[in-house]
Amino acid sequence: MIAIITFIIVFGLIVIVHEFGHYYWAKRSGILVRQFSIGMGPKLVSYTKNHTLYTIRLLPLGGYVMLAGAEDDDEELKPGTIVGLQLNEQEQVIQIDNSQKANNSDLIPLQVASSDLQKDLFIEGYVNGDEQILRRYAVDHDATIIDETGTEMQIAPVDVQFNSASLLNRFLTNLAGPFNNLVFGIIVYIISAFLIGGPLSSGNKLGEIQPHSPAAQVNLQAGDQIMQVNQQKIKNWDQLAQEIAKNPNKSTKLIVKKQNRQVQQVTLRPRAVKSGKETIGQIGIMPARDHHFWPTLKSGVDSAFGSMVIIFNALKQMVSGGFNINQLGGPVAIYSETSQVAAMGYKQVIVFIAWLSINLGIMNLLPIPALDGGKLLLNIIEAIRRKPVSQKTEIVITMIGMAFLVGLMIAVTWNDIMRFFIN
């Protein structure tokens, strides 16, 4: 249960940070954000403020923003549809009820003949079934429409649609999601550095000991030094970690120098932990760290940029060294890693959040259609050509990219299931 809750929090937080980037810059650019949703699936609660519908949905996995003219279909009213109209004092339509559920006598029942809710802002049809008189009503720029599910949202006139914003603002709106993830990852790495400590101290001195771990059970304490693992003398922390990793569930002897300089021998069994395809030993120890302000701050920033380098090198290896699906991980892999990290305590969960946020930010910048990087590439092409790619071409490119991503996600998810749960 803890692993499931941790997964929901980690995955949801990172996606919401990403979507908030798009939301914030779209608002700054004058683009109508029709909906900001936390979670997916059926709506639980909602409220509207400043023309944006904010919702909390049933499935606590991520979220999304709906930008006018960019990521939602236009609210087309088909001829023959029966709607209810609410008018203001100027006889302009301020609400169109298309839910088919309203029995409000204050609304004007209209059978739609034609409408334009983007450019000319009108709706016309027959009132109370009287097909002898065609009535035409002007629609207010800020009118709302209630869809078949009962959800009320702002209409999207052309001037507030995504494509009406300047090229620069569209570029920054597309960039803002990955940018948020990268900045968030850096900040969280810095926070984790202050929680865990700054750079590693030299040598093999112990720092934090995890409660109820094999190390805690034999009374190892912060400040102790492990001098020997079985017959192998230990000179540094990397060597210590490697020797412990060799002995999952095996009786292991340690020579320990206590803080009072006494030397003693203890015997424990490192717990077995899955790391990719391998099973390694861990005893629940962390290295001693420097807790001074500037070294700690530098350590957090270094960790963040070190993660970026690792991810870029992995991408480079995929391109130059041949693609291997085991190099990718989907939701199943994230859940598996989250469950392992959750068992190590909240500090390691925070580090994992930082790593995952930076990972998502970089991956979304890849120039693949349907990802933010693909949209940014189209923005760059538009800047070079001095005219946008045709809408038809953009739709085809996006559909191809979406099909590729869906296929890749299915393959990655199946591979993750085979790796983590079957093999």
Stockholm file with secondary structure:
# STOCKHOLM 1.0

chainA/1-423         MIAIITFIIVFGLIVIVHEFGHYYWAKRSGILVRQFSIGMGPKLVSYTKNHTLYTIRLLPLGGYVMLAGAEDDDEELKPGTIVGLQLNEQEQVIQIDNSQKANNSDLIPLQVASSDLQKDLFIEGYVNGDEQILRRYAVDHDATIIDETGTEMQIAPVDVQFNSASLLNRFLTNLAGPFNNLVFGIIVYIISAFLIGGPLSSGNKLGEIQPHSPAAQVNLQAGDQIMQVNQQKIKNWDQLAQEIAKNPNKSTKLIVKKQNRQVQQVTLRPRAVKSGKETIGQIGIMPARDHHFWPTLKSGVDSAFGSMVIIFNALKQMVSGGFNINQLGGPVAIYSETSQVAAMGYKQVIVFIAWLSINLGIMNLLPIPALDGGKLLLNIIEAIRRKPVSQKTEIVITMIGMAFLVGLMIAVTWNDIMRFFIN
#=GR chainA/1-423 SS CHHHHHHHHHHHHHHHHHHHHHHHHHHHTTCCEEEEEEEEEEEEEEEEETTEEEEEEEEEEEEEEEETTTSSCCCCCCTTCEEEEEECTTSCEEEEECSSCCCCTTSEEEEEEEEESSSSCEEEEEETTCTTSCEEEEEEEEEEEECTTSCEEECCCGGGSGGGSCHHHHHHHHHHHHHHHHHHHHHHHHHHHHHHCSSBCSSSBEEEECTTSHHHHTTCCTTCEEEEETTEECCSHHHHHHHHHTCTTSCEEEEEECTTSCEEEEEECCEEEEETTEEEEECSEEECBCCCHHHHHHHHHHHHHHHHHHHHHHHHHHHHSCCCGGGCCCHHHHHHHHHHHHTTCHHHHHHHHHHHHHHHHHHHTSCCTTSHHHHHHHHHHHHHHTSCCCHHHHHHHHHHHHHHHHHHHHHHHHHHHIIIIIC
#=GC SS_cons         CHHHHHHHHHHHHHHHHHHHHHHHHHHHTTCCEEEEEEEEEEEEEEEEETTEEEEEEEEEEEEEEEETTTSSCCCCCCTTCEEEEEECTTSCEEEEECSSCCCCTTSEEEEEEEEESSSSCEEEEEETTCTTSCEEEEEEEEEEEECTTSCEEECCCGGGSGGGSCHHHHHHHHHHHHHHHHHHHHHHHHHHHHHHCSSBCSSSBEEEECTTSHHHHTTCCTTCEEEEETTEECCSHHHHHHHHHTCTTSCEEEEEECTTSCEEEEEECCEEEEETTEEEEECSEEECBCCCHHHHHHHHHHHHHHHHHHHHHHHHHHHHSCCCGGGCCCHHHHHHHHHHHHTTCHHHHHHHHHHHHHHHHHHHTSCCTTSHHHHHHHHHHHHHHTSCCCHHHHHHHHHHHHHHHHHHHHHHHHHHHIIIIIC
//
